[in-house]
Amino acid sequence: MSDELLAGFPEESFDHLPTQEERSFWFRSRNQLIDWALREYFPEARSFFELGCGTGVVLQALHAGRPALALAGGEPFAAGLAVARSRMPDVPLYQLDGRQLPFDGEFDVAGAFDVLEHIDEDEAVLRQLRQAIKPGGGLLVSVPQHPWLWSPIDEYSHHRRRYTGTELVRRVEAAGFHVLRKTSFVSLLLPAVALSRWRGRGRECDPATEFRLPAVVERAFGVAMTAERRLIGAGVSFPAGSSLLLIAQRV
């Protein structure tokens, strides 16, 4: 495993990440959006691979809703895999480098959720994901959006970039995919996110701040994300939001 790749994420984050994932509206809402996208665009999928599976929070949610779906995950960090294996002991999980995947046409769908922004060679990773997917198979990607939202939390997280929609589409298409859908999410909450980011500029980063919300705020934000997901499901593609979801097919 390359030292350069392992430098792309603060490994100490795994100390508090599982607790944050379990109580945060953001992780729950993103999981629900991923599950919707998989069902809506690839209803016949029988296998799914997640690159950068971290602590297994996405795989765990997919398994709960679709126990017949054959899952697999890959992650460079041993600390993340240890948590993922405790959550999903029967799911094949691999410690690997996304720039050199050991798969060739093995999965119906692959996903990378808030992963590409950590890697300089994101286009190489997309090409490797294409190789791992069966011809005609699907790709689901989420990334942080809008360079103008850059803040100390991006620096703490070792992000290389925040994407624009045009930039992500170009890179995915260059890797050999046809884009089926692109939409922002965390769109209804964008003003709150922007205010939080701007207030944080020039201050020392506390990565847990965004996950220490009062219960009433957590509930309200969760309601907003549910409404947003329903609009996306009804065909609305939001032009702006702190995150971006892209759905594509291997050509």
C-alpha positions in Angstrom: 0.0 0.0 0.0 1.5 3.3 -1.0 2.4 5.8 1.7 1.1 8.6 -0.6 -2.4 7.0 -0.7 -2.5 6.4 3.1 -1.6 10.1 3.6 -4.9 11.0 1.8 -7.1 10.6 4.9 -6.5 11.3 8.7 -6.5 7.7 10.1 -7.4 9.0 13.6 -10.8 9.9 12.2 -11.7 6.2 12.5 -11.6 6.7 16.3 -14.8 8.7 16.3 -16.3 8.0 12.9 -18.4 5.0 13.8 -20.2 7.0 16.5 -20.8 9.9 14.2 -22.2 7.6 11.5 -24.7 6.1 13.8 -26.2 9.3 15.1 -25.8 11.7 12.1 -28.6 12.6 9.8 -26.1 13.2 7.0 -24.8 9.6 6.9 -28.4 8.2 7.2 -29.6 10.4 4.4 -26.7 9.7 2.1 -27.2 5.9 2.7 -30.9 6.3 1.8 -30.0 8.2 -1.4 -27.5 5.6 -2.4 -30.0 2.8 -1.9 -32.6 4.7 -3.9 -30.2 5.3 -6.8 -29.2 1.6 -6.9 -32.8 0.5 -6.9 -34.0 3.1 -9.4 -31.2 2.8 -12.0 -29.9 -0.8 -11.6 -32.8 -2.8 -10.3 -31.4 -6.1 -11.7 -28.1 -5.7 -10.0 -27.0 -8.8 -8.1 -23.5 -7.7 -7.0 -22.1 -4.4 -5.7 -18.5 -3.3 -4.8 -17.7 -0.2 -2.8 -14.3 1.4 -3.1 -13.3 3.2 0.0 -15.8 1.4 2.1 -14.3 2.8 5.3 -16.1 1.4 8.4 -18.7 -0.3 6.3 -21.6 2.1 7.0 -22.9 2.1 3.4 -22.5 -1.7 2.9 -24.3 -2.3 6.2 -27.2 -0.1 5.1 -27.4 -1.8 1.7 -27.4 -5.3 3.3 -30.2 -4.4 5.7 -32.4 -3.3 2.8 -31.3 -5.9 0.2 -29.9 -9.0 1.9 -29.7 -10.9 -1.4 -27.3 -8.4 -2.9 -23.8 -9.8 -3.0 -21.6 -7.2 -1.5 -17.8 -6.5 -1.4 -15.7 -3.7 -0.2 -12.2 -2.3 -0.6 -10.4 0.1 1.7 -6.7 1.2 2.1 -6.9 1.7 5.9 -6.7 -1.3 8.2 -8.4 0.7 11.0 -11.5 1.3 8.8 -11.5 -2.4 7.7 -11.4 -3.6 11.3 -14.7 -1.7 12.0 -16.2 -2.8 8.7 -15.5 -6.5 9.4 -17.1 -6.2 12.9 -20.2 -4.8 11.2 -20.2 -7.1 8.2 -18.3 -10.3 9.1 -19.6 -12.2 6.1 -18.9 -9.6 3.4 -15.6 -9.9 1.5 -13.4 -6.9 2.4 -10.0 -6.1 0.9 -7.2 -3.8 1.8 -6.3 -2.3 -1.5 -5.3 0.7 -3.5 -8.0 2.1 -5.7 -5.5 2.9 -8.4 -4.7 -0.8 -8.8 -7.9 -2.9 -8.4 -7.6 -6.7 -8.7 -10.9 -7.1 -10.4 -12.0 -7.5 -14.1 -15.6 -7.4 -14.9 -16.7 -8.9 -11.6 -19.5 -6.6 -10.4 -22.8 -5.4 -11.6 -22.4 -2.0 -9.9 -19.6 -0.2 -8.1 -19.6 2.8 -5.9 -17.2 5.3 -4.5 -18.8 7.7 -1.9 -16.7 10.7 -0.8 -13.6 8.9 -1.9 -12.3 10.5 -5.2 -11.6 13.9 -3.6 -8.9 12.3 -1.5 -6.9 11.0 -4.5 -4.7 13.0 -6.9 -5.2 10.4 -9.7 -9.0 10.3 -9.5 -9.3 9.6 -13.3 -7.0 6.5 -12.9 -9.3 5.3 -10.1 -12.4 5.8 -12.3 -10.7 3.7 -15.0 -10.0 1.0 -12.5 -13.6 1.0 -11.4 -14.7 0.6 -15.0 -12.5 -2.4 -15.3 -14.1 -3.9 -12.2 -17.6 -3.5 -13.5 -19.3 -5.8 -16.0 -20.0 -4.4 -19.5 -23.2 -2.4 -19.2 -22.9 -2.3 -15.4 -23.3 0.8 -13.3 -21.3 3.3 -11.3 -22.5 5.4 -8.4 -20.3 8.3 -7.2 -20.7 11.0 -4.6 -18.2 13.8 -4.0 -18.1 17.2 -2.1 -19.2 20.0 -4.4 -18.4 23.6 -5.1 -14.8 24.9 -4.7 -16.1 28.0 -3.1 -17.2 25.9 0.0 -13.5 25.0 0.6 -12.8 25.3 4.4 -10.6 23.9 7.2 -12.6 20.7 7.2 -11.5 20.0 3.7 -7.9 20.5 4.7 -8.2 18.3 7.8 -9.8 15.6 5.6 -6.9 15.8 3.1 -9.2 16.7 0.2 -7.4 17.4 -3.0 -10.4 19.2 -4.4 -14.1 20.0 -4.2 -15.7 19.2 -7.6 -17.9 21.1 -10.0 -20.6 19.1 -11.8 -19.0 19.8 -15.1 -15.6 18.6 -13.9 -16.9 15.3 -12.5 -19.0 14.5 -15.6 -15.9 15.1 -17.8 -13.7 12.8 -15.7 -16.3 10.0 -15.5 -17.0 10.2 -19.3 -13.2 10.1 -20.0 -13.0 6.9 -18.0 -15.5 5.2 -20.3 -18.9 5.8 -18.8 -22.1 7.3 -20.0 -23.7 9.6 -17.4 -27.3 8.7 -16.7 -28.1 11.3 -13.9 -26.3 14.1 -12.0 -27.8 15.9 -9.1 -26.6 17.9 -6.2 -27.8 16.9 -2.7 -27.6 18.6 0.7 -29.2 21.3 -1.4 -32.0 22.5 0.9 -29.4 22.9 3.6 -26.8 24.6 1.5 -27.2 28.0 3.2 -26.6 26.4 6.6 -23.6 24.5 5.3 -22.1 27.6 3.6 -22.5 29.6 6.8 -20.8 26.9 8.9 -17.9 26.7 6.4 -17.4 30.5 6.3 -17.5 30.8 10.1 -14.8 28.1 10.3 -12.3 29.8 8.0 -9.3 31.0 9.9 -10.1 28.7 12.9 -8.6 25.4 14.0 -10.6 22.6 12.6 -12.7 20.4 15.0 -14.0 17.6 12.6 -16.7 16.5 15.1 -18.3 20.0 15.3 -20.8 19.3 12.4 -21.9 16.1 14.1 -22.6 17.6 17.6 -25.9 19.1 16.7 -28.8 19.5 19.1 -31.4 16.8 18.7 -34.0 19.2 17.4 -31.6 20.4 14.7 -30.7 16.8 13.8 -34.4 16.0 13.3 -35.1 19.1 11.3 -32.2 18.5 9.0 -33.2 14.9 8.6 -36.7 16.0 7.5 -35.2 18.4 5.0 -33.0 15.7 3.5 -36.0 13.3 3.3 -37.9 16.0 1.4 -35.0 16.5 -0.9 -34.6 12.8 -1.6 -38.3 12.6 -2.5 -37.9 15.4 -4.9 -34.8 13.8 -6.5 -36.9 10.6 -6.8 -39.6 12.5 -8.6 -37.1 13.7 -11.2 -35.7 17.0 -9.7 -32.0 17.4 -10.3 -30.7 20.1 -7.9 -28.2 22.5 -9.5 -26.4 23.3 -6.2 -25.7 21.6 -3.0 -22.7 20.7 -0.8 -22.5 17.2 -2.3 -22.9 15.8 -5.8 -24.3 12.4 -6.8 -23.5 11.0 -10.2 -25.0 7.8 -11.7 -23.4 6.3 -14.8 -23.2 3.2 -17.0 -20.1 1.5 -18.4 -19.9 1.7 -22.1 
